[in-house]
Amino acid sequence: MRNRFLNSKVILTLFIAVTQTILSQAPNYIIVLGDDISPSSLGCYNALNPNTSPNIDKLAKEGIKFNNMFVSQAVCGPTRAELYTGLQPHRNGCSSNHMPTKTGTLSIVHYLKKLGYRVGLTGKRHFSPAAVYPFEFIEGFEENANAKKPISESWDSVKEFVSRNQEQPFCLIICSVHAHAPWDSGDTSWWNLSDLKLPPILVDTQETRHYFREHLAEIRLFDEQVGNVQTLMKTFSLEQNTALIVLSENGTGMPNGKWSNYDWGVRSGCIMKFPAPYNKIFETNTIAQYCDIVPTLIDAAGGKIPENLDGKSLMPIISGKTNKHRENAFFVYNNGKEGTDFSSRAVTDGRFKLIWNLTPNTLFAVRVINGFDYGYIDKMEDRHVRKMYLSWLDKAATNQNASNMVQRYRKRPEYELYDLNSDPWELNNLADNPNYLKEVTNFKHAIVAWMNQQGDVLMN
């Protein structure tokens, strides 16, 4: 009996020792998440305009810059559900904006708590139900992305969270509302309207220039928040044991960005700076998606990655062991409550992108942009993105290029194939070119296989 008691005591002592060792080695995580920011507006991703992201640009020179990080669906709800669950839209249940995640789904909170972490979130949420996302919610950041003149953030509760218990690792997600519309915050004096360079997928009007500059000012505010996080890490001596991940979220909330499978919508900025021994400095063209973040955090903390996740750990990339990760990235768009009954799927191998519009006979409309095309009456009369689009219609009446851009937005062909190397803004559709029949065929098969894996029903 005494020996059995001693054996139990030894086992318990060893368990505590091993647990303490794991916790002491597990890194903290701080994830800073933007809102509706395309990487093409960030300096380190060859921004068209200067002065948008000095802090992020500096971070990119100190860590790992992912050039081909993608969201699976370019709207806020599905993007966040994918990021937090490691599952893509149809498998986590949030396959159009504002949909809840499937009850019983595990999230980053469950996975990291099991490994001994405190998991907190401040700022924008845009997810449900609470049982799937039992974060410790931290005050101080604006939660309403649609707020006019959002509040300036307070860092007091964030400071308390990161300094509360030095013996327990933490994961903190800071969710900004910049640069979500309305675009009415920040300092626009960095850019002259006449000097602005607009993405060629936007119609050049005074309204477009005005709101695009306002959008850049909000990106600069997000960049300042990233800089404040770095100052916080220095103040609390977190740099030696904390991984910092900066994500720009889905793309810009303007036509041909968010609410689409175009590159301006699904491509995301991603920079990671890990502590030793993974404090590497390089950039990578490996294809990755938001569902890869959760398994990466589990892996870096020494946990076992669940087999049912769609994501795969990026630690082999981060550690420099390989530069191979995914052959393809896949995308889904379902309009849902956002507009007309429109669905699209897409895939890219890093060079070519095939967009398969499953409802090509349906008018494409996003209620906050051109909902009036199908009779939607917007209660917000001064909505910025709609005023921008209305200026496109005015110009289209007398300008053929503007008319073509409007028609391109409203009406999508069944297939769109783009060579992203020579046509990064996806303006030259190669789908009907017989020289690219092989690419179209192979990509269609890949999309169907992915939809079957996801439990996504092909629409006629």
N, C-alpha and C positions, 0 to 999 in steps of 0.2 A: 504494500500500500504506500509506504514511504517512498520507494523507488518510483512508483507511478506518479506520485505527487511531484517529485523532483524532476522527472522527465517532462511533465506538463509545464512546470515552471521554466525549465530550460527552453522548451519550444516557444513559450510565450515571450521569453526574453529575446530569443533570436528573431521572432516575428516583429517585435517592436523595433529591434535594431535595424532589421532589413527595411522596414517601413520608413524609419527615420532617415536612412541612407537614401532611399528613393526620393523622399520629399526634399532632402537637401540638394539633390542633384537635378531635380526637375526644374526647368526654367519657368519664370513668370512669362505671361503673354500680355501684351497690349496691342489690340487691334484698333486702328483708327479708320473708320469707314466713312467715305464721302457720300454724296447724294447726287446722282445724275451728272457725273463728270466723266467725259470721254478723255482717255489718255492723250489724245491729240491736242488737248488744251494745256498739257503739262510740259514744262520746258525740257525735262529729261526724256520725253517722248517726242522730241522735235516739234514743239508747239508752233502753230502758225504765228502766234503773237507772243512778245516777250513779257516778262515781269509777272507771270501768273503764279509761279511756284518755287521761290528761292529755297525754302526749307526742304521741300520734297526733292528738289534737284540735288541739294547737298547730300541728303540721305541716300540717294541713288548712287552716289560716288563712294558711299561707305558700306553698302550692303549688296544685296542681290536684286537685280531688276529683271522682272519677267516681262518679256516683250509679247508673249502670246498667252496671256491670261484672259479667260472668257467667263462670262455668266451664261447660264443655259437659257435664261429668259430675261429679256431686257425691260423688266418692270420691277418696281421696288419690292413688292410682297414675295414673288417667287425668287428673286435674287437673294433675299435675306433667309428665306426658308432653306434654300440650297446651301448657303454659307453655314448656317447653324446646324443642319442635320447631316450633311455629307451625302444627301440623296438629291437626285435631280427631280424636276417638277412633278412628273406624273407618279413617281414612286413616293414622294413625300406628301402628295395631295394638293399642293399649292401650284396649280398649273395655269392659273390666270390671276390677275391682280385682285387682292382683297379676299382670296379664298383661304380658309383655314388649313393648317397642316393636319394630316390624318391623326386621329386620336390614337395614342399608344406609341407614336413615333418618339424615338429618343433623340436628344439634341446635344449640342456641345456642353450644356450644363450637366446633363446626366453623365456623359463620358468623362469629363474632367473632375467632377465631384467624386466619382468612383476612384480616381487617382489621387484624391486628397486636396483638390483645388477649391478655392473660393472663386465663384464665377459671377461677375457683376457687369451691368450694362447701364450706360447713361446716354440720354438723348433719344433720338427717334427709335420707335419700336417697329410697328407695321408687321406684326405677326400674331398668330393665335393658333390654338388655345393656350391658356396659361400653364396647363399641365405639361405641355410639350416644351415650354420655354420658361422654366421656373428660375429665372435670373434673380439675383439680388439687384433691385433697381436703385440706382444712385441718382440723387438730385443734382441739379446744376446746369444741365444742358437742355436746350429747347427740344421738346418732343414733337411738336406739330410742324411737319414739313411745309404745310400750306400757310403758316403764319406770316403775316405781313410784319416786316421789321422785327425779325426774331430777337429774343432776348440775348444779351451778352452772357456768355457762359460764366458760371462760378465754379472754381476748382476746389473749393473747400471739402466737399464730400468725396471727391476723387482722391484728394490727398489723404483723407482719413482711411479710405479703402486700401490704398497701396501700402500704407504704413501700419496697418492694424496689427498684423501678426507676421513677424519676420521669419518665423519657423514654418509657415504654411504658404505654399505657392499660390499665386492668384492668376486669373485670366480676367482682364478688363477690356470691354468693348466700348469704345467711344464712338457714338453714332451722330455725326453732324447732320444738319439739315441744309448745309451748303453743298452744291449749288442748285437746290430744288427751287422751282418757281413758287411764288413770285420772286422775280429778281429785283430786289429793292434795297439791298444792303451792300456795304463795302465801298471802297474808294475807287471811283472810275477814272480818276485823273491820271492814272498810269497809261491810258491809251487815248489817242485822238480818233474820233469817229472816222475821219477821212483816211487814216492810215491803217485801220483795221483790215486784217486779212480774214475773209470769211471762208468756211469750208465750201467747196464748189457744189455741194448738194443743197445749199440754201440759196434762195432768190435774194439778190442784192437790192434791198430797199432801205430807206432811212429807218423804218421801224425795226428791220432785221438787225441793222448795225447798232441801233440804240439798245435793244434787248440783249444782243450778243455781248456788248461791252458790259452791261449790267451783270450778265452771267459770269464773265471773266472776273469781275470784282468779287463775286461770291466765291469763286475758286480760290482767289487770293485769301479770303477769310478762312477757308478750309486749310489752306497752306499755313496760315498763322496758328491754327489749332495744332497742326502737326509740329510746328516749332515749339509750341507751349508744352507738348507732350515730351519732347526731347529735353526741355529745361526741367520738367518735373522729374524725369529719370535721373538727371544729374543731381538735382537737389536731394533726392532720396537714395542716391548711390545704387540705382537699379541697373545701370548699364552692364555690369559684370554678370548678371544672372537673369536678364529679361530680354525676350525676343520682341522686337517691334515690327509690326506688319501694317503697312499702309495700303488701303484698297480704295479705288475711286468709285466703286459700285458700278451700276449699269450706265449707259451713255447718256448724252445730253438730252434733256427733255424738250426737244424741238423736232420738227418733221424730219424723218429719215434717221433719227437716232433712237432714243427710247421708244418703246412700242413697235419695234421692228426686229428683224434678223440681220439688218445691215451692220457692217462693221462698226459704224459710229455708235451703235446701240449695244452690241454684245461684247465688244472688246473692253477690257478693264485694266487700269493701271494697277500694278502690284509691285511693291518693294518690300523686301524682308531684310532685317538686320538681326542676326542671331548672335548670342554671346559665344565665347570660346566653348568647345573647339570648332564651332561652325561659323566663326566670324569671317566668312569669305567675302570677297569683293569681285563680282563679275556680273555680266548680264547673260541671259539665256533665251533662246528662241524655242525652247521646249513648249509644247502645247499643254496647257493646264486649264482647269475649270474650278469654279468656286467650291464644288463638292470635294475638292482635294484638300481644302484647308483643315477640316476637322481631323481626318486621318493623319495629317502631318503633325498636328498638335499632340494627338494621342501618341504617335510614334516618338516624337522628341521627348515626351514625358516618360517614356519607358513602358507605355501600355500596349496591350494587344489590340490591334485594329479589327473591329467586327467585319466578318466576311460579307455581310449584306450591304455594305456601303457602296455607292457608285464611285465615290472618291478613292484616290490612291495617294499614299504618302509621297510628299515631295522631298523627304529627307535624303533619298539617294541623289537627287539633284543638288540640294543644299550642301551636302557633304562633299560634293565633287566626284562621287563614285561613278556617275553616268550623266549623259545629257539626253537620254531617251526617257520618255514618260508616256505620252499618248500619241497614237497615229492620227486621230481625228478629235475635233471638238464638235459637239452636237448642240442644236438650238431648237427651241420651240417658241411659237408665239400664238396665244389664243386671246382674242380681244376681250372676251368675257363682258363685264360691265363697262369696260372702257369704250365700247363702240359697237360697230356692226358685227355680225356673225362672221368673223374672219379668222382663219387658222393657217399657220405656216410652219414648216419645219426646214432645217438647214444643217449643213455640215461643212467643215473646212479641214483641209490637211495642212494648213499653214500657207499654202500658195493659192489653191483654188477654193472657191466657196460656191456651193450649190444651194440656192433657196428654192424650195418646193412649196409654192402657194397652193394649198389644198382647196381653196375656195376662190378661184380666179374670176369667177363671174360675179362675185360680190364686191360692191363698192367698198374701198378701204376708208374707214373713218375712225378717228379717235375723238371722243366726245368733247374733250377740252380744246381740241384744235379745230376740227371741221365737223363737229356734231350736227351743225345746222344742215349739212348735206342730207341727213336722214330725219330731220325734224326735231333734233334735240335742242331744247331751250336752256341755255346756260344761265344760271342764276347770278353768276359772277360776270358782270358786264365789262369789267376792265381786265379780264384775264389776259396776261401778257402774250402767251403763245398764240392765242386766237387772234389778237390784234396784229401780231406778226404775220400770221397766215392770211388774214384779210388784206394786208398790204401786198401779198403775193398775187391775190386775185385781181386787185386793182392794176397791177403792173402787167399781168397776163393778158389783159384786154388789149394791150397795144404792143406787147413784146413777145416774140415767138419763143425765145428761150425760157422766159418765165412761164409761158403757157405750157411748154413741154414739161417743165419741172412740176407744175401743178398736176398735170395729167399723170405723170410718173408716180406722184404720191397717191392719187385717188384710185388708180387702176393698175393692178399688178398682174403680170403674165403668170402662167402656171409655173414656168421654170425660169430661173435667173442664174447664170453661171458667170463668175467673175474671176479674173486673174489678179489676185491681190498684189502681186509683185509689180505689175505694170499699171494696175488700175486700182489703187488703194481706196478710192472713193466710190468704187462700184458703179461707174457710169456707162460702161460698155458691156452690155449683156451678150455673152458668147453662146447662150444655150441653143440657139438655132443655127449655129455655125457647125456644119458637118465635120469639121476638123476636130471638134471637141465632143463628138458623140460618145466616145469611150469614157470620158470624165463624167458626163451626165449620167450614163448608164451605171457606172460603178458607184457613184455617189447616191443615186436613187436606191440601189440595193443596200448600201450602208445605212441610209436613213430608215428604210423599212425594218432592217434587222434591229436597229436601235429602238425604234418604236415598239417592236414586239418585246424586246427586253424590258422596256419601261412599262408595258401594259397600256400603251397609248393606242387607241383605236383609230385606224386610218379613216379619214373622212372622204366622202365622195364629192 
